[in-house]
Amino acid sequence: MPGNRVPQLRHEPSLEIHRPRVLNTLEAAARAGMAAVQVLCAPHGSGKTTALRQLLAQRSDAAYIALPAAASPEQIRSSLAEISGARLAIIDQADVASAESREALCESIEAGCSAGMRYILGGSSRTAMRAQALAARGMGALVDASLLPFTSAEIAELATAQRVPFDEIDVEQLKYDTDGWAAAVSWVVRDAARDGRGLRGAFEQWRQLNGHLLLELLVLSHDDAAASEAFVAAMRSFPDPATQRDLERLDAVGYPIVRMRSGLRPYRVLMQIAGNMRSTDRAEIHGGRLVLKLFGRFSCQVGSRPVTFDRRRDQNLLTYIALTPDASVTRADLLSTFWPNASPAVASQGLRTTLCRLRRAVSDAAGCDAARYVSVDNSIALDLDWVSIDARSFRAQVELAETASEGGNWSAARDHYLQAERLHIGMLLGSEALEPQLVPRAVEFEDLFKVVVAQLGKPLKRNAELAPSPRSE
C-alpha cells in the first residue's frame, strides 16, 4: 500500500522497546464504537513515532503516512486518497504542515469518517492538530499521553538490551530525573553503554556533557522562537505562580510539560539543564537556598517550600552530615554509623536507597537538581554556598567570640556570644526522636550553649573576667 511507509525517526530511542501500555490503548482506540479520530499528542522525543510504527506492524488493515512540513493541500489530499482502502489511517507529524494544508487534512478526515474510516493522528501540538475542535464536534478524543513515558520495567529492559549494569534504585532514579521521557532515557542509557559504565551516575555524567544538546534540540524542533524563549524563561522562574499561564499555553503547542493536580511544571530534566545554564551570580536567584534549622523544632526548606522526607532516617542522615566539621562524610563513615550491624550488601543498599529518597525530597522542594545542594560521590557533602544551617552559624559565632576574646576585644566577643544565643531557640533537635548516632552531637551543642550562657552572665564592666572559653572540639 503506497501510504504504508516509515519515516526517518526524529529523537526516538535507538533501540525499540515493546510498549504494551501504549499499544493496547491505541488498539482499543482504533476499535469501532469509539471516536473516529484519536489524537496521540506528546512532546518531541516521547516515542510517538515508535509506538505508531509498532501499531502499524501488528495491524494488517492499517496504513501509515508521515506528513512533510512542505506538503501542499493537493499533496495531502492525494496521499489520503491513496490509502482510502485502509480501515485505519495512521497519520504521523500531523501538526507540521501549513495551516492551509492542515485545513485540507481536516476536510479529508471528515470525509473519510463519513465513509467509515478511522484515524490516529500523531504530533506534538494539539492546537495545530485541532484536537479541541475535533473533541467538541464529537469526532475526536485525546489518547492519554501519560502512557508514553518509560516505566521502570521498560527502562530496565532498555538497559539490559544495551548491556548496562543497574539495580532497582538506579532505574528509579533515572525515571525520576527524566520523568521517563524517551529522548532523555535512551540517550543516557546509550551513552552509558558506549562508555562501558553502569546506570548509576550515568544521568549526572550525561547531563554535564550532553544535557544542553537536548535542550537545544528541543528548541530547534519548534519554529516559534518566541515560544521557545518563553519556555526557557518559564523553566528558570518555576515555580513562580505567574508562570502557570505561560505553561498552559506552551503545553497546548507541544512543549515538555507535566500536568499535576497542583498545576503544570516543565520536565524535571530540562529544569536541571536550564538551571545549569543560569548566571553563576547566586544573588540573582531568589529563594534558592536550602535552610536547615536544627535548634528547637526541626525545619528544612528551600525558599518557602518545605522539604518533606519519606523516612526519619533520610532526615537524620542529612542532619548528621550537616553537623560534621566540613558538612562532608564518607560513605564508609555513614555505613558504619547508621548500619553498624548489617552485612555490607544490606548496608550499601540501605545507604543508596536513603540517598535516593533524600535527593528526591530536596529536588521536589527546590524544583531543580538536588546536586546543587547535596553532592553524592565517595563522600556525601553539602554545598555550603547553597545551604544554610543554624547550628553551623551558632558554632561559627562561638568561635568568633573566642577569637575576639583571646585578642582582648571583649566587646566584640560579647556581640558574637549574643548572636549565638539568638540562634539557639531550643535544644538541638529538641522536637525529634534522635537516633543514637545524633545524641553525642546534641550533647555537644548543649555544652557549647552553656559556655555562651556562662560568658554572657559575667558583667561587661569587668572585661577581664570575660575569659576565653575552652573550645568544644
Secondary structure, DSSP 8 states (H G I E B T S, - for coil): -TT------SS--SS----HHHHHHHHHHTSTTS-SEEEEE--TTSSHHHHHHHHHHT-TTEEEEE--TT--HHHHHHHHHHTTT-SEEEEESTTSS-HHHHHHHHHHHHHHHHTT-EEEEEES-TTTTTHHHHHHTTSEEE--GGGSS--HHHHHHHHHHTT----HHHHHHHHHHHTT-HHHHHHHHHHHHHHT--STTHHHHHHHHHHHHHHHHHHHT-S-HHHHHHHHHHHHHTT-TTHHHHHHHHHHTT--EEEETTEEEE-HHHHHHHHHTS-S-GGGSTT--EEEE-BSS-EEEETTEE---SSHHHHHHHHHHHTSTTSEEEHHHHHHHH-TTS-HHHHHHHHHHHHHHHHHHHHHHHTS-GGGTEEESSEEEE-TTTEEEHHHHHHHHHHHHHHHHHTT-HHHHHHHHHHHHHH--SSBTTTS---GGGHHHHHHHHHHHHHHHHHHTS-TTSGGGS-------
